[in-house]
Amino acid sequence: MGIQQALQNVLTNPTYLTAWGVVVAVSLGILGWDLRRNNSELKSLMKFVWGFTVLYSGPLGLVGYWYSGRTQIDHDSFWRKGFRSVSHCYSGCGTGEVLGVSMAVGLFAFKTTGTVVLTFALAYFFGYLLTVGPLMQEGVGLREALWDAFYSETASITVMEVVAISTDIWLAAEAGLGDVLFWTSLVFSLTMGLLAAYPVNLLLIRFGVKEGMMNPAEMGSEMGA
């Protein structure tokens, strides 16, 4: 049995899907509880970012939030900045990818090329949007935020979507909206995109292309001052 068939079997296995659904639900519950009880001072769009990161990648997203997104982190680091950075791209790109693939297949009945074009377009749009929003909430002007999003996020979005869309097509090119594999391969491909884009974001920060989002611990200090 090849890797493709093995993954397809896992992604359509009822036991696996039930277990994954429970794990994601628990992860979202923990995230929601912590945001309300311990991190209510985080910006609203950051809460949105972490919510979608955990929705798409379950415990991996929750670990990323706990490691880099809480005001209780003991110190900031290069690695934490990288995960906060990729999470912005991920939450927006993921939304664009889900909408793009669903609309292309279910609404427009596009073939592979049309699906790829529409999905890339929406991924770029939402990826930029989810970077511009938090920057403006931090006090950055609209023009500067738009340029910063374009300059700093294009490489990350591109790598993320090349990997994610390629994975989705590889696993479920013939699947329709009514097929379980259509949705499970979409979720799996999103996580593959996240993992591929994380080192890209680290490089972008290392070479000064992007700074990474604000240290959440500083928000907690400001609230306590």
Rosetta blueprint (number, residue, H / E / L):
1 M L
2 G L
3 I H
4 Q H
5 Q H
6 A H
7 L H
8 Q H
9 N H
10 V H
11 L H
12 T L
13 N L
14 P H
15 T H
16 Y H
17 L H
18 T H
19 A H
20 W H
21 G H
22 V H
23 V H
24 V H
25 A H
26 V H
27 S H
28 L H
29 G H
30 I H
31 L H
32 G H
33 W H
34 D H
35 L H
36 R H
37 R H
38 N L
39 N L
40 S L
41 E L
42 L L
43 K L
44 S H
45 L H
46 M H
47 K H
48 F H
49 V H
50 W H
51 G H
52 F H
53 T H
54 V H
55 L H
56 Y H
57 S H
58 G L
59 P H
60 L H
61 G H
62 L H
63 V H
64 G H
65 Y H
66 W H
67 Y H
68 S H
69 G L
70 R L
71 T L
72 Q L
73 I L
74 D L
75 H L
76 D L
77 S L
78 F H
79 W H
80 R H
81 K H
82 G H
83 F H
84 R H
85 S H
86 V H
87 S H
88 H H
89 C H
90 Y H
91 S H
92 G H
93 C H
94 G H
95 T H
96 G H
97 E H
98 V H
99 L H
100 G H
101 V H
102 S H
103 M H
104 A H
105 V H
106 G H
107 L H
108 F L
109 A L
110 F L
111 K L
112 T H
113 T H
114 G H
115 T H
116 V H
117 V H
118 L H
119 T H
120 F H
121 A H
122 L H
123 A H
124 Y H
125 F H
126 F H
127 G H
128 Y H
129 L H
130 L H
131 T H
132 V H
133 G H
134 P H
135 L H
136 M H
137 Q H
138 E L
139 G L
140 V L
141 G L
142 L H
143 R H
144 E H
145 A H
146 L H
147 W H
148 D H
149 A H
150 F H
151 Y H
152 S H
153 E H
154 T H
155 A H
156 S H
157 I H
158 T H
159 V H
160 M H
161 E H
162 V H
163 V H
164 A H
165 I H
166 S H
167 T H
168 D H
169 I H
170 W H
171 L H
172 A H
173 A L
174 E L
175 A L
176 G L
177 L L
178 G L
179 D L
180 V H
181 L H
182 F H
183 W H
184 T H
185 S H
186 L H
187 V H
188 F H
189 S H
190 L H
191 T H
192 M H
193 G H
194 L H
195 L H
196 A H
197 A H
198 Y H
199 P H
200 V H
201 N H
202 L H
203 L H
204 L H
205 I H
206 R H
207 F L
208 G L
209 V L
210 K L
211 E L
212 G L
213 M L
214 M L
215 N L
216 P H
217 A H
218 E H
219 M H
220 G H
221 S H
222 E H
223 M H
224 G H
225 A L
